[in-house]
């Protein structure tokens, strides 16, 4: 079937307004655009904005460097200014398709600062090695190492080590899912929950939504960008291989039992829709308490790019409601 003949869900008209601004639209990732995008998405503006927000709220900001599997890992910790006890910890992994961005990319866009204020939450965000310079499993290994370090600091920060949540958006959501699988399998840490925000889970691109939302239709992150990223992460021919590391591509995992309570949200008009729905269904079938939201007309990243649209406000509010409900004593 030709792309013009495929029926697609239309994007939300209020959120779509942002797409009229060329500065807000991410071009398709190609060999030509990739170097420019990498430089642009690692600019200091993201850190400066996050630091400004933290300072305005009177929060503590700490930068740390730890030893990782293949070199140093930088992490930023944001926590309440005063002494806290029994606090939850959110380990937030940045997006960017596992090939772009840094730990400040989109930081605060998922309501994290509100979580700090409401729940006395400690936030930790790690830097991790990016493909193609560092193919899988480099990124997920760095994220797991950072998680173990954060857990080791829990008591010092007033965090309850039994209330540690992993999460992230897009590629960061995929890495969060991989870290949760790794934590379950290694048994070194017991996670409280995982918050997967339109996560990048499946390298095979065989779903209906991956065929619907191609270049020109898959705003921000079309199928072509997804294919470029997975090739960078796993190498060519990965879709046909059976030996793909399921920590890098969590949809490849054959057993999802024993994972922590899970939140997944995704837009109806984006490439990750079907793989996220399928992952949520498999979690439920495995006995994992799972909440899934498919937001009408949401394109990839709509909640952070068009935060004033009604669908974005509802998305953020519902995500924070889940956080509130799971943390209720």
DRENBAVO-297709 format. One record per residue: y, x, z of N, C-alpha, C in turn; residue number from 1. Coordinates in pm, whole numbers, plus 50000, padded with zeros to 5 digits. Example, Ala and Ser with C-alpha at 12.3 -4.5 7.8 and 13.67 -1.06 7.14 Angstrom:
2
(rec (49431,51319,50780),(49550,51230,50780),(49670,51320,50780),1);
(rec (49775,51285,50708),(49894,51367,50714),(50003,51290,50787),2);
***
This chain:
329
(rec (49880,50085,50000),(50000,50000,50000),(50125,50088,50000),1);
(rec (50219,50057,49914),(50345,50131,49908),(50428,50102,50032),2);
(rec (50505,50202,50076),(50587,50185,50196),(50677,50063,50188),3);
(rec (50729,50032,50069),(50820,49919,50056),(50749,49785,50076),4);
(rec (50616,49784,50067),(50540,49661,50082),(50491,49638,50225),5);
(rec (50510,49737,50312),(50462,49726,50449),(50557,49638,50531),6);
(rec (50501,49546,50606),(50581,49462,50695),(50603,49536,50826),7);
(rec (50727,49540,50870),(50762,49613,50992),(50841,49524,51086),8);
(rec (50835,49555,51215),(50920,49487,51312),(51063,49538,51294),9);
(rec (51161,49450,51286),(51301,49496,51276),(51348,49554,51408),10);
(rec (51444,49644,51401),(51496,49702,51524),(51599,49609,51586),11);
(rec (51617,49622,51715),(51711,49538,51788),(51852,49559,51734),12);
(rec (51922,49451,51696),(52054,49469,51631),(52158,49534,51721),13);
(rec (52155,49506,51852),(52253,49568,51941),(52229,49718,51953),14);
(rec (52101,49755,51968),(52068,49897,51978),(52090,49969,51847),15);
(rec (52074,49897,51736),(52084,49959,51603),(52224,50009,51571),16);
(rec (52324,49956,51640),(52462,49997,51611),(52478,50148,51624),17);
(rec (52408,50207,51718),(52422,50351,51741),(52377,50431,51620),18);
(rec (52288,50373,51540),(52234,50445,51424),(52336,50457,51311),19);
(rec (52446,50384,51322),(52553,50396,51223),(52634,50525,51243),20);
(rec (52615,50588,51357),(52684,50713,51387),(52594,50830,51348),21);
(rec (52626,50903,51241),(52537,51010,51196),(52514,51120,51299),22);
(rec (52607,51135,51392),(52589,51237,51495),(52480,51201,51595),23);
(rec (52441,51072,51598),(52340,51026,51693),(52201,51017,51630),24);
(rec (52193,51039,51501),(52066,51021,51430),(52000,51157,51409),25);
(rec (51879,51171,51459),(51803,51295,51444),(51742,51299,51304),26);
(rec (51770,51402,51226),(51707,51409,51094),(51557,51436,51106),27);
(rec (51486,51402,51001),(51343,51431,50998),(51321,51580,51017),28);
(rec (51223,51616,51100),(51195,51757,51126),(51115,51815,51009),29);
(rec (51170,51917,50948),(51107,51988,50837),(51125,52137,50860),30);
(rec (51066,52218,50773),(51085,52362,50782),(51233,52398,50773),31);
(rec (51309,52317,50698),(51451,52345,50680),(51535,52301,50800),32);
(rec (51504,52184,50855),(51587,52132,50964),(51546,52184,51101),33);
(rec (51424,52230,51114),(51373,52268,51246),(51459,52374,51315),34);
(rec (51495,52485,51249),(51576,52586,51320),(51710,52532,51369),35);
(rec (51772,52449,51287),(51902,52392,51325),(51886,52298,51444),36);
(rec (51782,52214,51440),(51758,52121,51550),(51725,52194,51679),37);
(rec (51646,52299,51669),(51610,52373,51791),(51734,52431,51857),38);
(rec (51822,52487,51778),(51945,52545,51834),(52033,52435,51895),39);
(rec (52047,52324,51824),(52134,52216,51870),(52082,52153,51998),40);
(rec (51949,52140,52011),(51891,52072,52127),(51868,52164,52246),41);
(rec (51910,52288,52233),(51904,52380,52347),(52043,52425,52389),42);
(rec (52143,52350,52348),(52281,52384,52382),(52306,52362,52531),43);
(rec (52402,52435,52589),(52429,52422,52734),(52489,52289,52775),44);
(rec (52527,52204,52680),(52592,52078,52715),(52501,51989,52798),45);
(rec (52371,51991,52772),(52278,51909,52848),(52275,51948,52994),46);
(rec (52269,52077,53020),(52271,52125,53159),(52403,52091,53226),47);
(rec (52512,52113,53155),(52644,52087,53213),(52660,51941,53251),48);
(rec (52611,51851,53166),(52623,51708,53193),(52539,51669,53315),49);
(rec (52417,51718,53321),(52331,51687,53435),(52389,51741,53565),50);
(rec (52441,51863,53559),(52500,51925,53678),(52623,51847,53723),51);
(rec (52701,51803,53629),(52820,51724,53661),(52782,51594,53731),52);
(rec (52678,51528,53682),(52632,51404,53745),(52579,51429,53886),53);
(rec (52503,51536,53901),(52448,51568,54033),(52560,51600,54132),54);
(rec (52657,51677,54088),(52769,51713,54176),(52850,51589,54215),55);
(rec (52869,51497,54121),(52947,51377,54148),(52880,51290,54255),56);
(rec (52748,51297,54262),(52672,51218,54360),(52645,51296,54488),57);
(rec (52693,51420,54495),(52674,51500,54615),(52531,51547,54635),58);
(rec (52458,51567,54527),(52318,51608,54536),(52306,51760,54534),59);
(rec (52196,51808,54588),(52169,51952,54586),(52104,51989,54453),60);
(rec (52147,52101,54400),(52096,52151,54270),(52045,52293,54292),61);
(rec (51921,52317,54258),(51862,52450,54276),(51789,52490,54148),62);
(rec (51811,52612,54102),(51736,52669,53991),(51637,52771,54046),63);
(rec (51515,52764,54001),(51410,52853,54048),(51337,52915,53929),64);
(rec (51280,53031,53950),(51193,53095,53852),(51063,53132,53921),65);
(rec (50952,53091,53862),(50820,53119,53920),(50734,53193,53817),66);
(rec (50624,53249,53863),(50528,53312,53774),(50441,53205,53709),67);
(rec (50436,53206,53576),(50353,53111,53503),(50230,53178,53446),68);
(rec (50149,53104,53371),(50026,53158,53314),(50049,53276,53219),69);
(rec (50163,53274,53148),(50190,53380,53050),(50333,53431,53062),70);
(rec (50388,53423,53181),(50525,53469,53200),(50603,53377,53291),71);
(rec (50730,53406,53313),(50810,53326,53408),(50836,53186,53357),72);
(rec (50847,53092,53452),(50882,52953,53423),(51006,52918,53505),73);
(rec (51106,52865,53439),(51227,52821,53509),(51216,52673,53540),74);
(rec (51261,52634,53657),(51260,52495,53699),(51392,52463,53768),75);
(rec (51434,52338,53758),(51550,52290,53832),(51506,52181,53928),76);
(rec (51557,52189,54049),(51526,52092,54154),(51655,52021,54193),77);
(rec (51650,51889,54195),(51764,51807,54238),(51716,51722,54353),78);
(rec (51787,51729,54465),(51742,51655,54583),(51860,51610,54668),79);
(rec (51835,51514,54755),(51944,51465,54840),(52005,51577,54922),80);
(rec (52131,51560,54954),(52202,51664,55028),(52154,51675,55172),81);
(rec (52119,51562,55232),(52078,51563,55371),(51929,51589,55387),82);
(rec (51885,51591,55511),(51744,51610,55542),(51668,51481,55513),83);
(rec (51556,51491,55445),(51474,51374,55415),(51332,51398,55467),84);
(rec (51263,51289,55492),(51123,51296,55533),(51044,51192,55453),85);
(rec (50919,51223,55428),(50829,51131,55357),(50884,51090,55222),86);
(rec (50958,51180,55158),(51023,51148,55031),(50923,51157,54915),87);
(rec (50944,51077,54811),(50864,51094,54688),(50922,51206,54603),88);
(rec (50840,51258,54514),(50883,51362,54420),(50850,51316,54279),89);
(rec (50947,51327,54190),(50926,51297,54049),(50934,51426,53970),90);
(rec (50824,51459,53905),(50814,51579,53824),(50836,51537,53679),91);
(rec (50958,51555,53630),(50998,51500,53500),(50996,51606,53390),92);
(rec (50921,51581,53285),(50901,51676,53176),(50982,51631,53055),93);
(rec (51061,51720,53000),(51153,51682,52892),(51081,51655,52761),94);
(rec (51146,51572,52678),(51093,51539,52547),(51138,51639,52442),95);
(rec (51112,51602,52315),(51145,51690,52204),(51024,51723,52118),96);
(rec (50920,51639,52128),(50802,51659,52045),(50724,51784,52076),97);
(rec (50747,51844,52193),(50683,51969,52235),(50724,52087,52149),98);
(rec (50830,52067,52066),(50879,52174,51980),(51029,52195,51994),99);
(rec (51099,52101,52057),(51245,52104,52066),(51290,52078,52209),100);
(rec (51417,52114,52236),(51480,52076,52362),(51458,52175,52474),101);
(rec (51517,52142,52588),(51498,52219,52710),(51490,52121,52827),102);
(rec (51481,52172,52949),(51453,52084,53063),(51567,51989,53096),103);
(rec (51681,52005,53031),(51794,51915,53056),(51810,51812,52945),104);
(rec (51725,51817,52844),(51734,51724,52731),(51708,51581,52779),105);
(rec (51810,51498,52770),(51796,51359,52812),(51790,51338,52961),106);
(rec (51811,51443,53039),(51796,51429,53184),(51895,51328,53240),107);
(rec (51844,51239,53322),(51925,51134,53382),(51926,51006,53302),108);
(rec (51877,51011,53179),(51879,50893,53094),(51777,50788,53129),109);
(rec (51681,50823,53212),(51577,50727,53251),(51601,50668,53389),110);
(rec (51720,50688,53444),(51760,50636,53575),(51721,50729,53690),111);
(rec (51694,50856,53660),(51649,50948,53765),(51748,50963,53880),112);
(rec (51878,50967,53847),(51975,50985,53954),(51977,50863,54047),113);
(rec (51956,50746,53992),(51946,50626,54076),(51823,50633,54166),114);
(rec (51715,50689,54116),(51594,50703,54197),(51618,50797,54315),115);
(rec (51692,50904,54291),(51724,50997,54401),(51800,50922,54510),116);
(rec (51898,50844,54468),(51981,50773,54566),(51904,50663,54638),117);
(rec (51823,50588,54565),(51754,50474,54624),(51635,50515,54710),118);
(rec (51563,50618,54667),(51436,50652,54733),(51438,50786,54803),119);
(rec (51557,50852,54811),(51565,50989,54862),(51468,51080,54787),120);
(rec (51454,51053,54660),(51357,51123,54576),(51402,51264,54543),121);
(rec (51306,51354,54537),(51330,51489,54487),(51285,51493,54341),122);
(rec (51369,51548,54255),(51338,51559,54112),(51316,51706,54077),123);
(rec (51209,51735,54007),(51182,51870,53958),(51161,51861,53807),124);
(rec (51229,51946,53732),(51211,51946,53586),(51184,52090,53541),125);
(rec (51072,52112,53470),(51034,52248,53431),(51072,52283,53288),126);
(rec (51100,52410,53265),(51104,52464,53129),(50959,52494,53091),127);
(rec (50924,52474,52966),(50788,52509,52922),(50794,52568,52783),128);
(rec (50693,52647,52750),(50689,52712,52620),(50669,52609,52509),129);
(rec (50744,52627,52400),(50743,52531,52290),(50664,52585,52172),130);
(rec (50598,52493,52101),(50536,52526,51974),(50649,52532,51868),131);
(rec (50629,52599,51756),(50509,52671,51715),(50498,52812,51770),132);
(rec (50604,52861,51837),(50597,52995,51895),(50481,53007,51993),133);
(rec (50459,52898,52067),(50353,52895,52168),(50273,52767,52150),134);
(rec (50170,52771,52067),(50090,52649,52042),(50011,52607,52166),135);
(rec (49952,52488,52158),(49873,52435,52269),(49759,52532,52302),136);
(rec (49727,52540,52432),(49774,52456,52543),(49889,52515,52624),137);
(rec (49973,52599,52562),(50078,52668,52637),(50168,52571,52714),138);
(rec (50219,52467,52647),(50313,52376,52712),(50254,52305,52833),139);
(rec (50136,52250,52817),(50076,52175,52928),(50035,52268,53041),140);
(rec (49996,52391,53009),(49962,52487,53114),(50085,52524,53196),141);
(rec (50199,52543,53130),(50323,52572,53203),(50361,52455,53292),142);
(rec (50351,52334,53238),(50389,52216,53315),(50298,52199,53437),143);
(rec (50170,52226,53420),(50078,52215,53534),(50109,52321,53640),144);
(rec (50138,52443,53596),(50172,52548,53691),(50297,52512,53770),145);
(rec (50396,52455,53701),(50517,52413,53770),(50490,52301,53869),146);
(rec (50400,52211,53833),(50363,52102,53924),(50299,52157,54052),147);
(rec (50207,52252,54037),(50144,52311,54155),(50248,52378,54245),148);
(rec (50344,52447,54183),(50449,52511,54263),(50530,52405,54336),149);
(rec (50568,52298,54267),(50646,52193,54331),(50570,52133,54449),150);
(rec (50441,52111,54431),(50360,52056,54540),(50355,52152,54658),151);
(rec (50357,52282,54630),(50353,52381,54739),(50483,52382,54819),152);
(rec (50590,52334,54759),(50720,52329,54828),(50747,52195,54895),153);
(rec (50654,52102,54881),(50678,51964,54923),(50723,51954,55068),154);
(rec (50650,52015,55157),(50683,52003,55300),(50822,52058,55330),155);
(rec (50856,52169,55266),(50988,52230,55288),(51100,52137,55245),156);
(rec (51076,52060,55140),(51178,51968,55088),(51175,51831,55157),157);
(rec (51081,51809,55247),(51069,51679,55310),(50994,51579,55225),158);
(rec (50916,51629,55129),(50839,51544,55038),(50700,51519,55095),159);
(rec (50655,51396,55081),(50518,51362,55113),(50431,51405,54995),160);
(rec (50339,51502,55012),(50260,51551,54898),(50166,51446,54839),161);
(rec (50155,51333,54907),(50073,51225,54853),(50156,51125,54773),162);
(rec (50284,51158,54751),(50373,51069,54676),(50442,51146,54563),163);
(rec (50361,51219,54486),(50411,51296,54373),(50380,51222,54244),164);
(rec (50484,51201,54165),(50476,51126,54038),(50507,51221,53924),165);
(rec (50427,51218,53818),(50461,51293,53696),(50511,51195,53591),166);
(rec (50601,51241,53508),(50652,51153,53404),(50730,51228,53300),167);
(rec (50769,51155,53196),(50848,51213,53090),(50854,51118,52972),168);
(rec (50944,51149,52880),(50960,51067,52761),(50917,51141,52637),169);
(rec (50856,51069,52543),(50819,51123,52413),(50720,51238,52430),170);
(rec (50754,51358,52378),(50664,51471,52398),(50644,51502,52544),171);
(rec (50746,51479,52626),(50733,51500,52771),(50638,51401,52834),172);
(rec (50634,51278,52778),(50537,51179,52826),(50395,51220,52792),173);
(rec (50376,51278,52673),(50245,51329,52637),(50201,51442,52727),174);
(rec (50294,51533,52758),(50261,51642,52849),(50233,51592,52990),175);
(rec (50307,51490,53035),(50282,51431,53166),(50142,51373,53173),176);
(rec (50100,51304,53065),(49965,51250,53060),(49862,51361,53063),177);
(rec (49890,51471,52992),(49799,51585,52993),(49791,51651,53129),178);
(rec (49905,51664,53197),(49908,51721,53332),(49828,51633,53428),179);
(rec (49839,51500,53413),(49763,51410,53500),(49613,51427,53479),180);
(rec (49572,51441,53354),(49429,51466,53326),(49385,51599,53386),181);
(rec (49467,51701,53373),(49435,51833,53427),(49425,51829,53579),182);
(rec (49521,51758,53642),(49518,51747,53788),(49392,51676,53835),183);
(rec (49353,51570,53765),(49230,51500,53801),(49109,51591,53788),184);
(rec (49102,51666,53680),(48983,51747,53653),(48974,51869,53743),185);
(rec (49087,51932,53772),(49086,52053,53855),(49075,52022,54004),186);
(rec (49123,51905,54044),(49112,51865,54184),(49201,51943,54279),187);
(rec (49306,52009,54228),(49394,52089,54315),(49508,52006,54372),188);
(rec (49536,51893,54311),(49645,51807,54355),(49609,51663,54320),189);
(rec (49642,51572,54410),(49616,51430,54386),(49750,51362,54357),190);
(rec (49765,51313,54236),(49891,51251,54196),(49899,51106,54242),191);
(rec (50020,51062,54271),(50044,50926,54317),(50057,50830,54199),192);
(rec (50122,50876,54090),(50147,50788,53975),(50188,50872,53856),193);
(rec (50183,50809,53738),(50239,50870,53618),(50325,50767,53545),194);
(rec (50441,50813,53499),(50539,50727,53430),(50555,50781,53288),195);
(rec (50492,50714,53193),(50485,50763,53056),(50579,50679,52969),196);
(rec (50687,50740,52925),(50793,50672,52852),(50777,50701,52703),197);
(rec (50743,50599,52627),(50704,50612,52486),(50637,50748,52459),198);
(rec (50523,50771,52523),(50462,50904,52517),(50397,50937,52383),199);
(rec (50396,51065,52352),(50336,51123,52232),(50195,51167,52269),200);
(rec (50094,51089,52231),(49960,51105,52285),(49854,51144,52184),201);
(rec (49870,51104,52057),(49761,51113,51961),(49804,51192,51838),202);
(rec (49736,51302,51812),(49771,51388,51699),(49722,51338,51565),203);
(rec (49640,51233,51562),(49571,51197,51439),(49651,51107,51345),204);
(rec (49753,51038,51395),(49839,50955,51310),(49761,50856,51223),205);
(rec (49670,50783,51287),(49587,50688,51213),(49620,50542,51245),206);
(rec (49718,50519,51331),(49749,50383,51373),(49834,50310,51269),207);
(rec (49839,50178,51282),(49925,50099,51194),(50071,50139,51213),208);
(rec (50114,50154,51337),(50256,50187,51359),(50292,50324,51302),209);
(rec (50197,50417,51295),(50226,50547,51235),(50244,50537,51084),210);
(rec (50190,50429,51025),(50210,50406,50881),(50333,50318,50856),211);
(rec (50366,50234,50953),(50484,50149,50937),(50615,50229,50944),212);
(rec (50621,50322,51042),(50749,50382,51075),(50756,50526,51024),213);
(rec (50767,50533,50892),(50782,50658,50820),(50930,50687,50799),214);
(rec (50960,50794,50729),(51099,50833,50705),(51176,50717,50642),215);
(rec (51292,50689,50699),(51372,50577,50653),(51350,50451,50734),216);
(rec (51241,50447,50808),(51208,50330,50891),(51183,50371,51037),217);
(rec (51123,50486,51056),(51097,50535,51192),(51217,50611,51243),218);
(rec (51316,50538,51290),(51443,50599,51331),(51422,50698,51445),219);
(rec (51490,50809,51438),(51487,50919,51533),(51361,51005,51520),220);
(rec (51242,50941,51518),(51118,51021,51513),(51018,50949,51422),221);
(rec (51028,50970,51290),(50934,50907,51197),(50800,50981,51193),222);
(rec (50707,50924,51120),(50575,50983,51106),(50583,51129,51060),223);
(rec (50674,51158,50967),(50683,51293,50912),(50722,51395,51019),224);
(rec (50813,51359,51108),(50848,51449,51219),(50730,51467,51312),225);
(rec (50658,51359,51335),(50541,51365,51422),(50434,51457,51364),226);
(rec (50411,51446,51234),(50312,51533,51169),(50355,51679,51177),227);
(rec (50484,51705,51155),(50534,51843,51165),(50509,51898,51306),228);
(rec (50542,51817,51406),(50527,51863,51544),(50381,51891,51579),229);
(rec (50291,51799,51544),(50150,51820,51578),(50091,51938,51504),230);
(rec (50133,51962,51381),(50087,52081,51309),(50134,52208,51379),231);
(rec (50256,52203,51432),(50308,52319,51505),(50232,52341,51636),232);
(rec (50195,52231,51701),(50128,52238,51830),(49981,52279,51817),233);
(rec (49912,52220,51719),(49766,52234,51710),(49717,52308,51587),234);
(rec (49805,52334,51490),(49763,52400,51367),(49718,52300,51261),235);
(rec (49717,52345,51138),(49679,52259,51028),(49534,52213,51039),236);
(rec (49509,52093,50988),(49374,52038,50990),(49328,51984,51123),237);
(rec (49420,51972,51219),(49381,51929,51355),(49324,51788,51357),238);
(rec (49374,51700,51270),(49332,51559,51276),(49183,51543,51251),239);
(rec (49125,51633,51173),(48982,51622,51140),(48895,51699,51237),240);
(rec (48954,51778,51323),(48875,51860,51415),(48832,51780,51537),241);
(rec (48716,51813,51590),(48663,51746,51708),(48685,51826,51836),242);
(rec (48735,51950,51821),(48746,52039,51938),(48888,52045,51994),243);
(rec (48970,51945,51963),(49109,51947,52010),(49114,51929,52162),244);
(rec (49194,52012,52226),(49212,52010,52372),(49277,51877,52413),245);
(rec (49206,51798,52494),(49260,51666,52530),(49376,51675,52628),246);
(rec (49398,51790,52689),(49518,51805,52771),(49643,51812,52682),247);
(rec (49626,51864,52561),(49737,51872,52466),(49758,51741,52392),248);
(rec (49649,51669,52365),(49653,51540,52295),(49573,51440,52377),249);
(rec (49634,51379,52477),(49560,51299,52575),(49479,51183,52518),250);
(rec (49519,51130,52401),(49441,51022,52341),(49301,51068,52305),251);
(rec (49280,51199,52297),(49149,51254,52267),(49054,51250,52388),252);
(rec (49108,51230,52506),(49023,51227,52626),(48923,51113,52617),253);
(rec (48799,51139,52649),(48695,51036,52642),(48679,50959,52772),254);
(rec (48733,51012,52881),(48719,50950,53012),(48855,50945,53081),255);
(rec (48904,50824,53106),(49034,50808,53172),(49020,50758,53316),256);
(rec (48899,50748,53364),(48877,50702,53502),(48935,50802,53600),257);
(rec (48982,50751,53713),(49029,50838,53819),(49172,50886,53803),258);
(rec (49243,50836,53703),(49383,50874,53688),(49471,50788,53779),259);
(rec (49591,50835,53810),(49675,50759,53903),(49734,50635,53839),260);
(rec (49786,50547,53922),(49852,50426,53872),(49957,50465,53767),261);
(rec (49967,50385,53662),(50038,50428,53542),(50137,50323,53493),262);
(rec (50252,50371,53448),(50351,50288,53379),(50368,50343,53238),263);
(rec (50361,50255,53139),(50384,50294,53000),(50481,50195,52938),264);
(rec (50586,50245,52875),(50670,50156,52796),(50697,50219,52660),265);
(rec (50723,50132,52561),(50742,50176,52423),(50811,50063,52347),266);
(rec (50884,50099,52242),(50947,49999,52158),(50849,49943,52056),267);
(rec (50876,49822,52009),(50787,49761,51909),(50809,49820,51770),268);
(rec (50921,49890,51749),(50956,49939,51616),(50958,50091,51613),269);
(rec (50849,50150,51657),(50842,50296,51654),(50700,50347,51635),270);
(rec (50691,50473,51597),(50565,50534,51555),(50462,50540,51668),271);
(rec (50504,50556,51794),(50410,50572,51905),(50357,50440,51959),272);
(rec (50405,50330,51909),(50371,50200,51967),(50220,50179,51986),273);
(rec (50144,50193,51881),(50002,50156,51887),(49921,50253,51971),274);
(rec (49949,50382,51962),(49872,50477,52043),(49900,50457,52192),275);
(rec (50023,50415,52224),(50057,50389,52365),(49989,50263,52415),276);
(rec (49988,50159,52333),(49918,50036,52371),(49769,50064,52390),277);
(rec (49710,50138,52299),(49567,50169,52309),(49537,50251,52434),278);
(rec (49624,50344,52465),(49602,50427,52585),(49609,50341,52711),279);
(rec (49706,50250,52715),(49718,50159,52830),(49593,50072,52843),280);
(rec (49544,50021,52732),(49423,49939,52736),(49304,50019,52786),281);
(rec (49291,50142,52739),(49179,50226,52784),(49190,50259,52933),282);
(rec (49313,50279,52981),(49331,50301,53124),(49286,50179,53204),283);
(rec (49326,50062,53160),(49286,49939,53228),(49134,49923,53227),284);
(rec (49073,49951,53114),(48927,49940,53103),(48857,50041,53195),285);
(rec (48926,50153,53223),(48869,50254,53312),(48896,50224,53459),286);
(rec (48962,50113,53487),(48988,50075,53626),(49117,50129,53683),287);
(rec (49205,50184,53598),(49332,50240,53645),(49438,50130,53646),288);
(rec (49505,50114,53759),(49614,50016,53768),(49724,50057,53671),289);
(rec (49751,49974,53570),(49840,50013,53461),(49935,49900,53427),290);
(rec (50060,49934,53408),(50161,49838,53365),(50215,49883,53230),291);
(rec (50214,49792,53132),(50257,49822,52996),(50368,49728,52953),292);
(rec (50472,49784,52892),(50580,49704,52835),(50605,49750,52692),293);
(rec (50604,49654,52599),(50639,49680,52459),(50769,49605,52433),294);
(rec (50876,49679,52410),(51009,49621,52406),(51048,49582,52264),295);
(rec (51084,49458,52250),(51115,49398,52120),(51227,49474,52050),296);
(rec (51198,49528,51932),(51299,49592,51850),(51338,49732,51892),297);
(rec (51268,49788,51991),(51303,49922,52035),(51258,50028,51937),298);
(rec (51350,50114,51893),(51313,50231,51813),(51298,50349,51909),299);
(rec (51256,50464,51859),(51227,50575,51948),(51354,50625,52018),300);
(rec (51352,50624,52151),(51465,50673,52229),(51580,50577,52242),301);
(rec (51559,50450,52207),(51668,50352,52209),(51732,50338,52346),302);
(rec (51654,50356,52452),(51707,50333,52587),(51809,50437,52628),303);
(rec (51795,50560,52578),(51892,50664,52611),(52003,50675,52507),304);
(rec (51973,50639,52383),(52073,50649,52277),(52167,50528,52274),305);
(rec (52115,50413,52312),(52196,50290,52313),(52186,50224,52451),306);
(rec (52227,50296,52556),(52203,50248,52693),(52274,50118,52727),307);
(rec (52379,50082,52653),(52454,49960,52684),(52397,49837,52615),308);
(rec (52299,49855,52527),(52237,49740,52463),(52153,49664,52566),309);
(rec (52137,49536,52545),(52066,49455,52644),(51921,49499,52658),310);
(rec (51856,49534,52547),(51716,49575,52555),(51703,49706,52632),311);
(rec (51800,49796,52617),(51796,49922,52692),(51817,49897,52841),312);
(rec (51912,49809,52874),(51936,49779,53016),(51812,49717,53081),313);
(rec (51747,49626,53008),(51626,49564,53062),(51514,49666,53077),314);
(rec (51504,49756,52980),(51401,49860,52986),(51419,49947,53109),315);
(rec (51540,49995,53129),(51568,50084,53242),(51550,50011,53374),316);
(rec (51597,49887,53381),(51584,49808,53502),(51437,49783,53537),317);
(rec (51356,49753,53436),(51215,49724,53459),(51140,49849,53502),318);
(rec (51174,49961,53443),(51111,50089,53481),(51143,50122,53627),319);
(rec (51268,50100,53665),(51308,50127,53803),(51248,50027,53900),320);
(rec (51224,49904,53853),(51156,49805,53935),(51013,49849,53965),321);
(rec (50946,49901,53863),(50810,49954,53885),(50813,50066,53988),322);
(rec (50909,50157,53975),(50920,50267,54070),(50941,50214,54211),323);
(rec (51025,50112,54223),(51052,50053,54353),(50926,49988,54412),324);
(rec (50852,49918,54327),(50733,49848,54374),(50621,49942,54419),325);
(rec (50601,50052,54346),(50493,50143,54384),(50528,50224,54509),326);
(rec (50659,50243,54531),(50700,50324,54646),(50721,50239,54771),327);
(rec (50710,50109,54757),(50727,50021,54873),(50613,50045,54971),328);
(rec (50647,50060,55095),(50547,50085,55199),(50461,49962,55224),329);
***
